[in-house]
Amino acid sequence: MDYEYSLLLNGLIGAKPTVDLTILQLMGNTLLKGVPVMLVIWRLWMIPGSEVARRRAGLASVLVASIIGLALGRILALTLPYSARPIHTPDLDITLAAGLGPDVLDGWSSMPSDHAVMYFALGVGILLVHRGWGIAALIHALVLVSLPRIVLGFHWPSDILVGAAIGTATALVLVPLLRRVFLETGLLAWLEARPGLSYPLLFLATQQLATMFDTSRALLSFVKDITIG
């Protein structure tokens, strides 16, 4: 099934360079991928209402759960048996999009999709806070984040399904638990009493999630290279 669906969706590639470039933009442009979800977080955080504390505790929990989910996805990708991506599977006739080299993501295991883990954790988490925006975030996770990665041959459909399941489970378990922690321990009230601390931290968390911690990973890789070699 993975082979059939991968080839079916990859059939969109190669017909017109503009189609290839559009799908590449959907896949890689942070303004289309990460920023919209973070704007939803900020929108829900700032609107007034009778349950501001509960909503903000839920949103803070969504951010923490998504970070944990992303870390879990990366750990699994590094520790599970290596799974070659469709674009690196010799017996699969995948068409490379215009502008992609054959060595893109070479050596990186495809299972599970950390994009699917994080964005479905965000979507389900937001759904637990606000139904309408949560549905929108889940559609975004499927259509704008996950499908382009299958079309381009970066992931098998099963990579996306497993990642989505991990992200969903992470949000369903952690968001209610963490929301209680934020509310019952007074942590949320403590943070809100210190906006000079909490808002920079909130901005940093949303910025790093929007970019999937690319700058943090690059910095850690640099430190590792100069200290360990």
C-alpha positions in Angstrom: 0.0 0.0 0.0 2.9 2.4 0.8 4.3 1.9 -2.7 1.0 2.4 -4.5 0.0 5.5 -2.6 3.5 7.0 -2.8 3.6 6.6 -6.6 0.0 7.9 -7.0 0.7 11.1 -5.1 4.1 11.5 -6.6 2.4 11.6 -10.0 1.7 15.3 -9.3 5.5 15.9 -9.7 7.2 16.5 -13.0 4.3 17.7 -15.2 5.0 21.4 -14.7 7.9 23.1 -12.9 5.5 25.6 -11.3 3.6 22.8 -9.7 6.9 21.3 -8.3 8.0 24.7 -7.0 4.5 25.3 -5.4 4.6 22.0 -3.6 8.2 22.7 -2.4 7.0 26.0 -1.0 4.2 24.3 0.8 6.6 21.8 2.2 9.4 24.1 3.3 8.2 27.7 3.8 7.8 28.5 7.5 5.3 31.2 6.7 3.0 28.6 5.2 3.9 25.7 7.5 4.7 26.8 11.1 3.6 30.4 11.4 -0.2 29.9 10.8 -0.5 27.5 13.7 1.5 29.8 16.0 -0.8 32.7 15.0 -3.7 30.5 16.1 -2.0 30.0 19.5 -1.5 33.7 19.9 -5.0 34.6 18.7 -6.5 32.2 21.3 -4.1 33.4 24.0 -5.1 37.1 23.5 -8.9 37.0 23.2 -10.8 37.9 26.3 -13.5 35.7 27.9 -14.8 34.1 31.0 -12.4 31.2 31.0 -9.1 33.0 30.1 -7.1 31.1 32.7 -8.3 27.7 31.6 -7.8 28.5 28.0 -4.3 29.9 28.5 -3.3 26.9 30.7 -4.5 24.7 27.8 -2.5 26.6 25.2 0.7 26.5 27.3 0.1 22.8 27.7 -0.3 22.4 23.9 3.1 24.0 23.4 4.9 21.8 26.0 3.2 18.7 24.8 4.2 19.5 21.2 7.8 20.0 22.1 7.8 16.7 24.0 6.1 15.0 21.0 8.7 16.4 18.6 11.5 15.2 20.8 9.9 11.7 21.0 9.5 11.6 17.3 13.2 12.4 16.7 14.3 9.8 19.3 12.2 7.2 17.6 13.6 8.1 14.2 17.1 7.7 15.6 16.5 4.5 17.5 14.1 2.5 15.4 15.5 0.4 12.5 16.5 2.5 9.6 13.8 3.1 7.0 14.8 4.5 3.6 12.7 7.4 2.3 10.8 6.8 -1.0 13.2 9.1 -2.9 16.1 6.8 -1.7 14.3 3.5 -2.5 16.0 2.1 -5.6 13.1 -0.1 -6.8 10.6 2.8 -6.5 10.2 5.0 -9.6 9.9 8.3 -7.7 10.1 11.5 -9.7 12.2 14.2 -8.1 10.7 17.7 -8.0 12.5 20.4 -9.9 15.2 21.9 -7.7 15.7 18.8 -5.5 18.9 16.9 -5.6 19.1 13.1 -5.3 21.0 13.3 -2.0 18.3 15.4 -0.1 17.7 13.9 3.3 20.0 11.0 2.4 20.8 9.0 5.5 17.8 10.3 7.5 15.4 7.6 8.5 11.8 8.3 7.5 9.9 6.5 10.3 8.1 8.3 12.0 7.5 11.7 10.4 8.5 14.2 13.1 6.5 16.8 11.1 3.4 14.7 11.5 4.1 14.1 15.2 4.5 17.8 16.0 1.7 19.2 13.8 -0.9 16.6 14.8 0.1 17.2 18.5 -0.5 20.9 17.9 -3.8 20.3 16.0 -5.3 17.9 18.6 -4.0 20.0 21.5 -5.7 23.1 20.0 -8.8 21.0 19.4 -9.0 20.4 23.2 -8.9 24.1 23.7 -11.1 25.4 20.9 -13.0 23.1 18.5 -13.1 25.3 15.5 -9.5 26.4 15.4 -8.5 22.8 16.3 -10.2 21.4 13.2 -8.5 24.1 11.1 -5.1 23.2 12.6 -5.7 19.5 11.8 -6.7 20.2 8.2 -3.5 22.3 8.0 -1.5 19.4 9.4 -2.8 17.0 6.9 -3.1 19.1 3.7 -0.2 21.7 4.0 2.3 19.8 6.1 1.9 16.0 5.6 0.6 15.5 2.0 3.4 17.5 0.3 6.0 15.4 2.1 4.4 12.2 0.6 4.1 13.9 -2.8 7.8 14.8 -2.9 8.8 11.3 -1.7 10.2 12.5 1.6 7.9 10.1 3.6 5.8 7.0 3.1 2.1 7.3 4.0 2.7 5.0 6.9 5.4 7.4 8.3 2.7 10.1 8.4 0.1 7.8 9.9 2.4 6.7 12.7 3.6 10.2 13.3 0.0 11.5 13.4 -0.9 8.7 15.9 2.1 9.6 18.2 1.3 13.3 18.1 -2.4 12.6 18.7 -1.7 10.3 21.7 0.9 12.8 23.1 -1.7 15.6 23.0 -4.6 13.6 24.4 -2.5 12.3 27.3 -0.4 15.4 28.2 -2.6 18.4 27.5 -5.2 17.6 30.1 -2.5 16.6 32.6 -0.4 19.7 32.0 -3.4 22.0 32.1 -4.2 20.8 35.6 -0.5 21.3 36.6 -0.6 24.9 35.3 -3.8 25.7 37.1 -3.6 23.7 40.3 0.0 24.5 41.2 -0.4 28.2 40.5 2.2 28.1 37.8 0.1 29.9 35.3 -0.8 32.6 37.8 2.9 33.0 38.7 3.8 33.4 35.0 1.0 35.8 34.2 2.1 38.0 37.2 5.5 38.2 35.4 4.7 39.2 31.8 8.3 40.4 31.3 9.3 36.8 31.7 6.4 34.8 30.4 5.8 36.6 27.1 9.4 36.4 25.9 9.3 32.7 26.8 6.0 32.3 24.9 7.4 34.1 21.9 10.5 31.9 22.0 8.5 28.7 22.3 6.2 29.6 19.4 9.2 30.8 17.2 11.1 27.6 17.8 8.1 25.4 17.1 7.3 27.3 14.0 10.8 26.5 12.7 10.9 23.0 14.3 13.9 24.1 16.4 16.1 24.4 13.3 18.3 27.1 14.8 18.6 25.2 18.1 19.6 22.0 16.3 22.2 24.0 14.2 23.6 25.5 17.4 23.8 22.2 19.2 25.4 20.6 16.2 28.0 23.4 16.1 28.7 23.0 19.8 29.1 19.3 19.4 31.5 19.7 16.4 33.8 22.1 18.3 33.8 20.2 21.6 33.7 16.6 20.5 34.8 16.7 16.9 
